Amino acid sequence: MKRTLALLLSLVMAVGLLAGCGNSSNGSAGQETPSGGGGETTGGGDGNYIITLAHATAENGTAQIFALAFKDYVEENSGGQITVNIFPNGQLGADREVLEAVQNNEVTMTVTANAVQANFVTDAFILDIPFTFSTVEAMRYTLNDPTYLDVIKQSYADSGFLLMGVTDQEFRVLSCNKPVYSPEDLKGMTIRTMENEYHMEAWRLLGANPTPLAFTELYTALQQGTVDAEENPVELIYTQRFYEQQEYIVMTNHLGQMAPWVMNLEFYNSLPDDLKTVVDEGYKVGEEALYQFMEENDRLQEMVDYGIEVIELSPEQLEPFAEATASVGDMIREVVSPEVYEAFMTSIENYNASNG
């Protein structure tokens, strides 16, 4: 993986140089000035830095909205000292490959679902406890609460990552071809899940048949009937067009769709303090652009217009789902550090106490 990615980056850099570097920046990788990671990103100590930002999602999704806003801010406010090259749509590899590359300083920065990052940072499993949050506001409170954030950032640092922050795509929901109102309706349903033992266990406890499958293979699997259903945030069901092969979206809201943004810690530490500030502020600008985009684009309504039926579940209807999967939280408590678990739960308790 390391050698392949290095060769790919070197080849793309050569092509970029031949084409005349630095001509563009609308976010299309073919128009960027590509770069490698590691030592190449520091410009040999001459005060110029290159951030290679790769992600695996489509160019019409929120990750790309964030990336473009981050790029514009950082390049403008660094006085030309930082160039940000964006590689969307899995051009440098799938989520896990790119995370490994960031950890090895071959790629500078990425975003993935939290569940993927837990393979590198065990404490990240804390966000896989089902039915933890009842509202998006409660979720965002904890994701940005220093009570929790400062502790989990140390866990990321121990694995070589800077946790820049965590955005979300609201909740993960179920898409399927039969109506679901209770766990009984899931009996025998084959549901594509991420390859995450806690996600799979939750669906088993609900009576379904969880089937891990690569994200890139999911549309075809739905089309061919290899799986009956899948679970993802509304944003990804829309951008990946999974709704074309499904009849219902059931608002199970079983997990938040957390998307931690990470940067190679060694690269970040190599920046002068003023450029660290620019990168930190660039994250905030990207986050703001992402949430504004979500607010202005009602993906769910667009799928309803297409013909999808949305099933809203009341708190009373969701209660049996939460009760059935409660043991998953106990499993996760056993693998994350006590400090992270306590900070996470304290944050939730503080939110509930102030909004009760």
N, C-alpha and C positions, 0 to 999 in steps of 0.2 A: 504493500500500500504506500509506504513512505517513498520508495524509489519511483513508483508509477506516478504519484502526485507531483513529485519534484520534476520529473521529466515533462509532464503535462504543463506545468507552470512555466518551465523554461521554454518550451515550444511556443506557448501562447505569447510569452514575452517577446520572443524573436519575431513572431508575426506582427505583433503590435509595433515593434520598432521599425520594421520594414514599411509598415503602412503609415508611419509618421505618428509617433506617440503624442499623447496628450491632446488629441483633437476633440474630445467630446465628453459629454457626460449626461446622457439621458437615461442611463441605467442599463442599457443593453450591453451585454458582455462583449459582443463583437466590436463595440465602439470604445471600449475602455482601454486604458493603458494597463495591461495586466502585470502581475508581479508574483513572485514567490513569497514565502514567508521567511521566518527565521532571520538570519543575518541580512538577507536581501531587503527586508522591510525597513532597515535602519538607514539605508542609503550610505553605508560605510562610514557613519559618524559625521557626515557633512551637514547635518542639520535638516536633511530631507527624509521623510518617512512615508512609507507606503502601507496602507491598510488594505489587505485583501479580505473583503467581506463576501462570504459565500453562504447561500441558503438553498434549501431543496424545494421550496414551494414556487407556485406559478407567479409570473410577472404581474398578474392582475390581482394579487393578494396583498394582505396587510404587511407582510415582511418586506416586500419590495417598496411599499409606500414609506415604511420606516427607513429603509436603506437609502433611498433617494434623498429624503430630508436630512438624514445624518450626514451623508456625503456633501450635500450643498453647504450645510452649516460648517462642517469641519474644514473643508477646503477653503471656504471664504474667510473664516475667522483664524485660521492658522497662518495667514499671510503667505500661502503657497508652500508652507513647510510640510504639509501632509496631503497626500493624494489618496483618495479612497476608490478602489476598483471593486465593482460589484459583479458577482457571478451568481445569478438566480437559477431556479429551476433544476437544481441538481447537477449543474455543469461541472463542478469539481467533486462530485460524489454524493452519495446518500447521506442522511443525517449522521449516522454513526461514523462513517468514514471522515466526514468533515470535522466532526468533534475531535476525533483522534488527531487530525491534522492540526487543529488549533492547539491541542494539548502539546503537540510536538513542535509548535511554532513554524509550521509549514503554511498554514493559513492563519490570518490574524484574528478573525472575528466571525461568529455565526450565531444563529438562533435555531433551536429545535424545540419540539415538545419536551416538557419536563421529564416524561417517562424515559426518553432516550438518554438524557443526561444522567439519570440515576445509575446507568451502567458505568459511569466514570466517577460520580459523586454519590455515594450511597445515601447520604442524608437527604438527597433530593427526592427520595421515595416518600418523604413526608407529605408531599402534595398529591399522592396517589390514594389517600384515605377517602373512600367514597362518601358522598353526601355531607361533606364538611361544611359547605357554605350554602346558604339558602338564597342569597342574592349576589349579584355582581358587585354591589357596593361593599358588602362584607368581605368578599374575596379580595378586592383591590385594597381595602384597608390593611389586611394582613400582609399582602405582597409588598406593600410599601412601608410597613411599620418597622422602625428601627429595632423594636423589641425582638422581632424575628429576623429581619433582614441582616443585621450586623452579625448574627450568629451563623446563618447559613452562608454568608459571604466568606467566612473563615474556612468553612468546609470546602468551598470551591477553590480557595487559595491553596489549600493543602494538596489539591490535585492539579495545580498549575494553571488555574483559570482565574480571571477577574470576572466576578458576577457583576455586570454593569447595572442590571435591573431586570425586572420581570414584567412583561406585558401579558395580556390575555386576549383570547378571542371568545370571551364569555364562557358558556358551558359546553361540554360534550353532550350530544343528544343521539338518539337512535333513529336511523332510517331503515325502513323495512317494507315488506309487501303485504302485511296484515296488520290490523289495528291492535295496539297494545295498551291495556289499561291497568294491568296487574302483573305480578311475577308469573302467575299461572299462564298468561298469554305468551310467555317466552319459552315454554316447555318445548324442547327439541329444536328450537330455532338455531340455525348455524350463523353465528355472528363473527365477522372479521374483527379481530382486535389487534392492537400492537403486541409485539412479543415481550410482554411484561407480565410476570407471574401474578401480580396483584390485580391487574386488570382482568386477567383470565379467571382468576379465582372468584372475583366478584360476579362475573357472568355465570360461572358454574353454580354458584350459590343461588342464583336467580332461576336456575333451571335450563339455561341456554347451553349451546355447544360452542364455546369460544374457539376460533380458528385463527391463529396468528398468520399473517400474510403480509408481504411487502406492500407498502403503500402504492408503489408504481404498478402493481398487479391487480389492485382492487377493482378498478372500473371493469376490466375484463372478467374478473371473477363474478361480479354482480350480473354482468351481461349474460354470462354463460350459466348462471345458477350454481356456481361452485359454492358460493355462500348466499344465504338468504338476506342478510342484513349487515349493517356496519354501524360504528359509532364514531362520531367526529364532531367538531364544532360546526355550526351552520356555515361559517365562512368557508371551510374546506369542502363541505358537501356541495357548496355552490361553485367554488372556483375549479374543483376537479370534476364537476358535472355528474356526481354520483346520483343526483336526483333524477337523472334521465332513466335510471334503471330501478327506481323505487317508487312506491305509491304513497308512503306515509313518512312523516317526520314526527317522532314522539319526543316531547320535551321532557326527557328523563332528568336532565341536569345533574347527572350522577357524579361528574367530576368537572372542575374548572379546566379549561384549556390553557394551561400555563405555558408561557414561552419565554424562558430565561435567555437573555442576550449575554454571550460570553466572549471575552477577549483573552488572548494569550497573556498571562500575567507578566512574563519576562519582557514581552514587547512593551506593555503598558509601563512597566517600571523603568524602561529605557528612555521614556519621554521626559523632557524637561517639565518642570511643574506647570508652566504656563500652557503647554500643549496637553498635559493631562487634564487641565481645566477645560480646554476646548473640547476634548473627547467626552468628558463628563457632561458638559452642556449639550453637546451634539446628541447624546443619548436622550436627554430630556426633550429636545426638539423632535427627534424621531418618534418618541413615544406620543407626544402631543399630536403629530401628524397622523399617526396610526389610529388613535382614538377618534380624531375628527373624521377620518375616512369612514370608520365603522358607523359613526353617527349619521353620516350623510348618505350611506348606501345600505338600504334595507334588503339584505340578501334573502331573508326569509320570505318577504312579500314577493320578491321576484320569482321564487320557486313556487309560491302559491299561485301566482299568475300563470306559471307554466302548467299547473295542474296537480301539484303536490297537496295532499291533505295534511294539515298540522293538527296534532292531538296535544292539547294542553292538559297537564296533570295537576290537580290541586295538591296542596300540602298533605291532605288526608290520603289521597291516592298514592303519593310518593312514600308515605310512611312505611308500608310493607316492604318496599324496595330497600329502604335504609336499614330496616330491622334485619332483613335477610343477609345483608352484606356487612353487618357490624363487626364480625370477626376479622375482616381484612384490616381494619384499623389496629386491632390487637397484634396481628402479624407484623405490620409495619413498625409498630412501637418497639418490637424486639430487635429490629435491624438498624434503626437510626440512632444517633447519639442522644443520650438523655437531655443534653443542653438544647439541641434543636427541637426535640419533641416538646419540652417544657416551654420554650420561647414561642413556638407555634401555637400551642394551646392557650398560653397566657394572652397572646394577641387576640385570639378568637373570643376569649372570655371578656377581655377589655372592650371589644367592639360590642358584644352582646349587652354588657352592663350599661354602656352609654347609649344604646339604641333599643333598650328593652321596653 
